[in-house]
Amino acid sequence: MRIFRTMMVCLTILGVLISCGQQAPATTEPTAAPAGEGAPASNSLKIVASTSWVAAFAKAAGATDITVIAPSSLQHPPDYDPKPSDLAAIADADYVLLAGFEGFAAKMTEAVGADKTKLVTVATENSPEGIHKEVTRLGELFGTVEHAKAYLTAFDSEYATLAADVAKSVGTAKPVVVNQLFVTPFVYMAGLTSAGSYGPMPMAPEDLKKLSDLKPAYVFENAHMPAGQAIVEATGAISVALINFPGDDFELLSVFRTNAETIKKVFGTK
């Protein structure tokens, strides 16, 4: 009888556990999650970016829900003057990204409010080294490290192809090139060396003379903030207008593809 009562008590407890949704321990090893699972989903974060350039770094790192303040159609998006409605998305953002040199950076910072932990400054530099550093950092911040690594692997592969193609177009001659500071990475992508640079501040007369005395054959210009025309006029150099800001695809590689085609057209595809 005592044994029977003990069995009934055990059965009663087991019934209560089952009714509460608890299960007995599994007797086999759990199946491994498919690759990519376990890390936060990239689209679980809402990102607000100041410009398409900043957004491109976020996308490369793994973000998918990105709102951009300044229209990419502007020649120089950082000069945009956002309306309150443009800044409304900041209230619901998990992270607010900006480069810091935008004319509306203060408005974005104010819109963030007291929680400045979600405000992130992105170093927008289109050198492979700069891209690796920032995409890796943002991937760690977003919890999308594997996506960031995969992107950088693909970036390195295409960059190598583009650089080789452009260098072939340039040929073995190494003409003197001066450039706007922010497009320096594309001088090196072409296999060339920068003899001197100007900007972002306006050139003083002594700066113009110094660069003109180098007798450049080409001026690699920043299409978003052109300032090298005086050098072109003084030397007869050829102006090569290059971009830094991508379009609405928010794709860093699109910038490299566009600039590669521009350089090839100027130097002549071989």
C-alpha positions, 0 to 999 in steps of 0.5 A: 500500500505504501508503495502504491501511495508513493507511485500515485504521488509521483504521478501527480507531481509529473502531471503538474509539471507537464500541465505547466509546460515543463518537459523532461530533459532530452536524452539526445544532443540538441541539433546545432542551429543553422549557420548564422543563427544565434546572433542578433538579426541585422534587421532587428536594429533601427539605424538613422544615418546622416548621409548615404556615405555613413549609411553605407558603412552601416549596411556593410556592417550588417544593418538593414533598417536604415533611414537617411537624413540627407538626400543622396541626390544633393551634390554635397549632402552634409550641407542639407538643412533637415526639417523637424520631420526629417529628424523624427525617425531619431526618436525610435532609432537604436543607433544614430550615426553621423560623421561629425562634419555635417552642417546639421550634426548639432541638430541630430545630436539635439534630437537624440536627447539625453541618451547619447549612448546611441549616438555613434560617430563614423570615420568616413574614409574610403581607403580599404584600411579605413573601411576595414576598421569601421565596418569591423567596429560597427559589426561588433556594435550591431552584433553582426560580426559575421556579416561584417567579415563576409562583406569585407572579404567580398570587398577585398576581392572586388577592390583587387579586381578594380584596382588591377583594371584601373592600373592597367588603364593607367599604364606604366607611365606615372604622371604627376597627380595632385588631388583633393584630400578626401579622394586620396584613396582613389589615387592609390587605387589607380597605382599612382602617387599623390604629389600633393593635396588641397582642401577641405579648406579653401586654397591660399595663394601660396598653396595654389602656387606650391601645387601648380609648381609641381606641374601636375598632369592630372587633378583628382577632384572631389565632385562633391566639393570641387576646388581644384579648378584654379590648379587646372587653369594654371597648369592645363592639367586634366580634371578627374571628378571622383565621388565619395557618397554612394546613391540610394543603394548605400553601397561602398563598392558602388563608389569604387566601381564608379570611380574606376570607370571614371579613371579608365575613361580619362586614361583610356582603357587598354 
